[in-house]
Amino acid sequence: MRDYRYLTLDCYGTLIDWRTGLAEHLGGLLRRHGVDPGPEELLRVYVEEEHRLESGPYRRYREILMESARATAARFGVSLSEAEARRFAESLPSWPPFPDTVDGLKAFRVLGFRRVILSNVDRDLLAETVRRHGLEIDGAITAEDTRTYKPNPQHWLAFCARYGARREEILHIAQSLLHDIRPALQLKIDCVWLNRYREPVPEDVRPTEMFYDMDALVGWLLTR
């Protein structure tokens, strides 16, 4: 059994309810233009557009958010203005945390872990999210630091270099199979799939553990 010292965590989708934020803020813009694709269809199209943009040359995440919003809207026949797209991007820090996030992060500290976010965002957007919601963490690696987007492995490599961490000391916690769980497993880093949205378990993915909420994860860490 590995003796973990560090918990690395994705933020948006894992600590922050990304789907609710997307449905409220981008969905709200589309509804003001008379279009309501529904949260599932909106999510599907937005994820396609954002992943396409993140797979290209590095651009700041604000630009990715803006362009993803405009490209998504265009697929539903809506032309968003630059001001509307910017308003969507700037809304990110206001997106709500899951109900168990704040207490879960505090519990990790009590258990003696160092907590570091690995996120596909700009430093200032993450800093404002952390400040606004009172998220207790010990550090962060962002796309602005690595100039890459997960699932590129540079977030984990940068983390190991900055903290002098060995891979066997790390437990990565995330909701996204694409951006986090698959690349972490490829790096031989143990990971917990925090399956926030109760998605079906693919046959080709074997995370170290899977939980539906932070409370169950904390309970598991307590009994290891």
Phi, psi and chi 1 to 4 in degrees:
 res  aa     phi    psi   chi1   chi2   chi3   chi4
   1 MET       -  130.2 -178.5 -178.8  -65.4      -
   2 ARG   -73.7  145.7  -68.9 -175.4  172.7 -178.8
   3 ASP  -101.5   96.8 -175.0   16.6      -      -
   4 TYR   -76.4  138.2  -53.6  122.4      -      -
   5 ARG  -109.8  -29.3  -65.8 -178.8   59.0 -156.8
   6 TYR  -120.8  136.6  -56.9   94.2      -      -
   7 LEU  -109.3  113.8  -58.7 -178.5      -      -
   8 THR   -97.8  139.0   55.7      -      -      -
   9 LEU  -134.1  135.5  -53.9  105.1      -      -
  10 ASP   -68.8  158.6  172.7   59.1      -      -
  11 CYS  -105.8  -65.6 -172.7      -      -      -
  12 TYR   -83.8  112.3  -56.8   94.2      -      -
  13 GLY   110.2  -25.3      -      -      -      -
  14 THR  -108.0  -52.7  -57.0      -      -      -
  15 LEU   -96.6  -35.2  -56.6  177.2      -      -
  16 ILE  -106.8  137.1  -60.4  -63.0      -      -
  17 ASP   -77.2   84.4 -170.8   -9.5      -      -
  18 TRP   -63.0  -40.1 -170.3   81.0      -      -
  19 ARG   -66.6  -39.9  -66.7 -170.7 -176.2 -175.1
  20 THR   -65.0  -42.3  -67.1      -      -      -
  21 GLY   -61.2  -43.1      -      -      -      -
  22 LEU   -63.5  -46.9 -176.2   73.1      -      -
  23 ALA   -63.3  -37.6      -      -      -      -
  24 GLU   -74.1  -46.1  178.3  179.8  -14.8      -
  25 HIS   -89.6  -49.1  -68.6  -82.4      -      -
  26 LEU   -76.9  -40.7 -176.8   53.7      -      -
  27 GLY   -59.1  -38.3      -      -      -      -
  28 GLY   -64.3  -40.0      -      -      -      -
  29 LEU   -61.6  -44.3  -78.7  172.7      -      -
  30 LEU   -65.4  -39.0  -67.4  179.3      -      -
  31 ARG   -64.3  -33.8  -72.9 -170.6  -69.2  -85.2
  32 ARG   -66.7  -20.3  -76.7 -166.3  -77.2  -83.4
  33 HIS   -95.3    9.4  -75.8  -88.7      -      -
  34 GLY    84.3   16.8      -      -      -      -
  35 VAL  -124.3  133.0  174.4      -      -      -
  36 ASP  -136.9   91.3 -173.3    0.7      -      -
  37 PRO   -74.9  -10.9   26.7  -33.9      -      -
  38 GLY    88.6  150.7      -      -      -      -
  39 PRO   -63.6  -35.7   19.5  -30.7      -      -
  40 GLU   -70.6  -44.1  -66.9  -59.0  -39.6      -
  41 GLU   -68.7  -40.0 -177.2   67.2    3.2      -
  42 LEU   -59.5  -45.8  176.0   64.9      -      -
  43 LEU   -60.1  -47.5  174.0   70.6      -      -
  44 ARG   -58.2  -48.1 -176.6 -172.5   66.3   78.9
  45 VAL   -69.1  -43.4  174.1      -      -      -
  46 TYR   -61.9  -44.0 -178.8   86.3      -      -
  47 VAL   -60.3  -41.1  166.6      -      -      -
  48 GLU   -60.2  -46.3  -69.9  176.2    1.0      -
  49 GLU   -69.4  -42.0  -66.3  -62.1  -24.9      -
  50 GLU   -66.1  -42.4 -176.3  177.5   83.0      -
  51 HIS   -63.8  -37.8 -175.5   57.7      -      -
  52 ARG   -60.7  -44.5  174.6  179.8   62.5   81.4
  53 LEU   -71.3  -37.3  -69.4  163.7      -      -
  54 GLU   -69.9  -20.9  -71.9  179.6  -18.5      -
  55 SER   -81.1   -9.4  -61.0      -      -      -
  56 GLY   -91.0 -164.4      -      -      -      -
  57 PRO   -58.3  148.6  -21.2   32.0      -      -
  58 TYR   -61.2  132.7  173.0   76.3      -      -
  59 ARG  -136.5  153.1  -56.4  162.0   64.3 -173.2
  60 ARG   -59.9  149.4  -70.0 -167.5   70.0 -166.6
  61 TYR   -64.6  -30.7 -169.0   61.6      -      -
  62 ARG   -54.6  -44.2  -97.1 -172.3 -177.7   74.8
  63 GLU   -66.0  -39.6  -63.4  177.1   28.4      -
  64 ILE   -61.0  -45.7  -62.8  -74.0      -      -
  65 LEU   -59.5  -46.1  -76.1  166.4      -      -
  66 MET   -64.4  -47.9  -68.5  176.6   64.5      -
  67 GLU   -69.0  -36.3  -70.8  -56.3  -47.6      -
  68 SER   -63.9  -41.4  -62.3      -      -      -
  69 ALA   -62.8  -45.0      -      -      -      -
  70 ARG   -68.0  -38.9  -62.3 -176.4   81.7  173.2
  71 ALA   -68.0  -39.1      -      -      -      -
  72 THR   -64.1  -47.7  -61.9      -      -      -
  73 ALA   -58.6  -41.0      -      -      -      -
  74 ALA   -60.5  -35.5      -      -      -      -
  75 ARG   -68.9  -17.3  -72.2  175.4   60.5  174.4
  76 PHE  -103.5   14.2  -65.8  112.4      -      -
  77 GLY    79.5   21.4      -      -      -      -
  78 VAL  -116.5  135.6  171.9      -      -      -
  79 SER  -103.7  107.3  177.7      -      -      -
  80 LEU   -83.9  140.0  -70.3 -175.0      -      -
  81 SER   -75.3  164.1   68.3      -      -      -
  82 GLU   -61.6  -38.0 -176.6  173.9  -12.7      -
  83 ALA   -63.8  -40.4      -      -      -      -
  84 GLU   -66.0  -43.2  -73.1  173.9  -45.6      -
  85 ALA   -63.5  -39.1      -      -      -      -
  86 ARG   -66.9  -38.4 -177.4  175.9  -64.8  106.9
  87 ARG   -63.2  -38.9 -172.5  160.1   65.4 -111.4
  88 PHE   -62.1  -47.7  166.3   70.1      -      -
  89 ALA   -61.2  -42.4      -      -      -      -
  90 GLU   -72.6  -12.5  -64.3  -63.7  -23.6      -
  91 SER   -77.6  -13.8   74.5      -      -      -
  92 LEU   -51.0  -47.6 -175.2   68.5      -      -
  93 PRO   -63.6  -15.2  -24.6   36.5      -      -
  94 SER   -88.3   -7.5   71.5      -      -      -
  95 TRP   -64.4  141.8  -63.4   10.0      -      -
  96 PRO   -78.2  143.9   29.8  -37.0      -      -
  97 PRO   -73.8  157.5   26.1  -31.2      -      -
  98 PHE   -65.5  153.4  -71.6   98.8      -      -
  99 PRO   -59.7  -25.6  -24.6   33.2      -      -
 100 ASP   -97.0    1.2   56.6   12.1      -      -
 101 THR   -67.0  -52.1  -70.9      -      -      -
 102 VAL   -61.7  -47.9  172.0      -      -      -
 103 ASP   -68.5  -34.2  -72.7  -16.2      -      -
 104 GLY   -63.5  -43.7      -      -      -      -
 105 LEU   -63.4  -37.9  -71.0  171.9      -      -
 106 LYS   -65.7  -39.4  -69.6  177.6 -180.0  177.4
 107 ALA   -63.5  -36.7      -      -      -      -
 108 PHE   -61.4  -38.8  -64.8  152.9      -      -
 109 ARG   -64.6  -44.5  171.6 -179.0   51.0   78.5
 110 VAL   -59.8  -34.3  172.1      -      -      -
 111 LEU   -78.3   -5.3  -69.1  171.5      -      -
 112 GLY    95.2   12.7      -      -      -      -
 113 PHE   -91.0  149.4  -63.3  106.9      -      -
 114 ARG   -89.7  133.9  -64.3 -171.5   70.8 -177.0
 115 ARG  -115.0  117.5  -52.7  144.1  -60.9  172.7
 116 VAL  -129.6  125.5  178.8      -      -      -
 117 ILE   -82.3  135.9  -74.0  176.5      -      -
 118 LEU  -115.4  111.5  -50.0 -175.2      -      -
 119 SER  -137.3  146.8 -177.3      -      -      -
 120 ASN   -86.5   49.9  -83.1   -4.5      -      -
 121 VAL  -134.1  177.7  -60.8      -      -      -
 122 ASP   -80.2  154.3  -57.5  -29.3      -      -
 123 ARG   -57.8  -44.3  -64.1 -174.3 -161.1  106.5
 124 ASP   -71.1  -33.3   62.6  -23.3      -      -
 125 LEU   -64.6  -43.0  -72.5  173.5      -      -
 126 LEU   -66.8  -43.6  179.8   60.0      -      -
 127 ALA   -59.6  -40.1      -      -      -      -
 128 GLU   -69.6  -36.9  177.6   60.2   17.9      -
 129 THR   -61.0  -47.9  -62.5      -      -      -
 130 VAL   -61.1  -45.1  167.8      -      -      -
 131 ARG   -65.4  -47.5 -174.6 -159.5   64.9   77.6
 132 ARG   -64.3  -36.3 -177.1  175.1  -61.5 -154.3
 133 HIS  -103.3    1.8  -59.9  -63.6      -      -
 134 GLY    65.6   41.9      -      -      -      -
 135 LEU   -81.1  123.8  -54.2 -174.8      -      -
 136 GLU   -88.7  109.5 -134.6 -176.5   71.6      -
 137 ILE  -136.7  169.0   60.6  170.1      -      -
 138 ASP  -110.4   -1.5  -59.5  -60.5      -      -
 139 GLY   165.0  179.0      -      -      -      -
 140 ALA  -157.3  147.1      -      -      -      -
 141 ILE  -120.0  123.9  -55.2  -73.4      -      -
 142 THR  -115.6  169.2   70.6      -      -      -
 143 ALA   -61.9  -28.3      -      -      -      -
 144 GLU   -67.5  -28.2 -166.3  173.1   -3.3      -
 145 ASP   -75.2  -42.8  -61.9  -45.8      -      -
 146 THR   -93.1  -19.0   64.7      -      -      -
 147 ARG    58.2   33.2  -59.9 -174.3   69.2   79.6
 148 THR  -142.3  165.9   60.8      -      -      -
 149 TYR  -119.8  136.2  -72.3   99.9      -      -
 150 LYS   -56.3  142.0  -62.9  179.8  -67.4  179.7
 151 PRO   -83.9    6.3   30.0  -35.8      -      -
 152 ASN   -52.9  136.7 -172.3  -60.3      -      -
 153 PRO   -75.5   -1.4   28.5  -36.7      -      -
 154 GLN   -61.8  -28.0  -72.9  -57.5  -46.0      -
 155 HIS   -59.9  -46.1  -80.8   69.9      -      -
 156 TRP   -70.0  -39.9  -70.9  -86.0      -      -
 157 LEU   -65.7  -40.2  -60.2  178.5      -      -
 158 ALA   -65.5  -39.5      -      -      -      -
 159 PHE   -60.9  -48.4  167.9   78.7      -      -
 160 CYS   -60.3  -40.5  -70.7      -      -      -
 161 ALA   -67.7  -43.5      -      -      -      -
 162 ARG   -69.0  -39.0 -178.9 -178.9  -63.7 -179.2
 163 TYR  -101.4   -1.8  -71.2   87.6      -      -
 164 GLY    62.6   32.7      -      -      -      -
 165 ALA   -91.0  142.3      -      -      -      -
 166 ARG   -90.3  149.2  -58.6 -170.0  -54.8  -85.7
 167 ARG   -61.0  -32.2  -63.2 -176.0 -167.8 -170.0
 168 GLU   -72.9   -8.8   59.6  -91.8   22.8      -
 169 GLU   -91.9   -3.1  -63.2  177.2  -48.0      -
 170 ILE  -107.9  136.2  -56.3  166.6      -      -
 171 LEU  -119.4  118.6 -179.7   66.9      -      -
 172 HIS   -95.5  137.0 -172.3   61.6      -      -
 173 ILE  -123.8  123.6  -60.4  163.3      -      -
 174 ALA  -162.3  161.4      -      -      -      -
 175 GLN   -96.6  -33.5 -174.5  -85.5  -31.8      -
 176 SER   -83.6  121.4  174.0      -      -      -
 177 LEU   -67.6  -42.5  -65.8  174.7      -      -
 178 LEU   -65.5  -52.6  169.6   65.4      -      -
 179 HIS   -82.5  -24.7  -66.6   93.2      -      -
 180 ASP  -127.7  -56.3  -71.3   88.0      -      -
 181 ILE   -66.5  -48.9  -58.7  -58.4      -      -
 182 ARG   -61.2  -50.2  -68.4 -177.6 -171.9  -84.9
 183 PRO   -65.2  -35.3   16.9  -29.2      -      -
 184 ALA   -63.0  -43.7      -      -      -      -
 185 LEU   -63.3  -38.8  -69.4  172.9      -      -
 186 GLN   -63.0  -28.6  -71.2  170.7   -0.6      -
 187 LEU   -85.8    3.2  -70.1  168.6      -      -
 188 LYS    64.9   33.3  -50.3  -60.5 -176.8 -171.9
 189 ILE  -102.3  128.0  -67.5  172.7      -      -
 190 ASP   -61.8  147.2  -76.9    1.9      -      -
 191 CYS  -149.2  149.2   56.6      -      -      -
 192 VAL  -107.3  124.3  165.6      -      -      -
 193 TRP   -84.2  106.3 -178.0   21.4      -      -
 194 LEU   -85.7   89.8 -159.8   57.7      -      -
 195 ASN   -80.3   72.6 -171.9   -0.2      -      -
 196 ARG   -57.4  -35.5  -69.8  -67.3 -161.2 -178.6
 197 TYR  -105.2   14.4  -56.3  106.8      -      -
 198 ARG    51.5   52.3  -63.8 -178.4  176.5  -94.9
 199 GLU   -79.6  155.0  -61.9  171.4  -11.7      -
 200 PRO   -61.0  146.8  -18.9   29.9      -      -
 201 VAL   -86.2  114.8 -177.1      -      -      -
 202 PRO   -65.9  148.3  -15.1   28.3      -      -
 203 GLU   -70.1  -24.0  -67.0 -176.7   -0.2      -
 204 ASP   -95.9    9.3   64.0  -27.6      -      -
 205 VAL  -121.0  128.7  178.7      -      -      -
 206 ARG  -129.2   78.6  -69.2  -68.6  178.7  -92.1
 207 PRO   -65.8  162.3   24.4  -32.9      -      -
 208 THR   -59.7  -44.4  -52.3      -      -      -
 209 GLU  -147.8  162.6  -66.6  -71.9  -19.5      -
 210 MET  -133.8  132.8 -177.1 -166.5   75.2      -
 211 PHE  -135.2  158.0  -59.2  105.4      -      -
 212 TYR   -93.5  -15.6  -66.0  120.3      -      -
 213 ASP  -152.6  167.2   56.4   55.3      -      -
 214 MET   -68.3  -33.3 -162.9   82.7   84.1      -
 215 ASP   -60.5  -43.1  -65.4  -21.4      -      -
 216 ALA   -65.8  -37.5      -      -      -      -
 217 LEU   -63.7  -46.2  168.7   55.9      -      -
 218 VAL   -59.9  -42.3  170.3      -      -      -
 219 GLY   -60.4  -40.7      -      -      -      -
 220 TRP   -64.9  -44.1  174.9   71.4      -      -
 221 LEU   -63.0  -34.6  -71.1  169.3      -      -
 222 LEU   -64.4  -31.4  -87.9  168.5      -      -
 223 THR   -99.3    0.9   58.8      -      -      -
 224 ARG   -70.4      -  -69.7 -175.8   75.4 -104.1
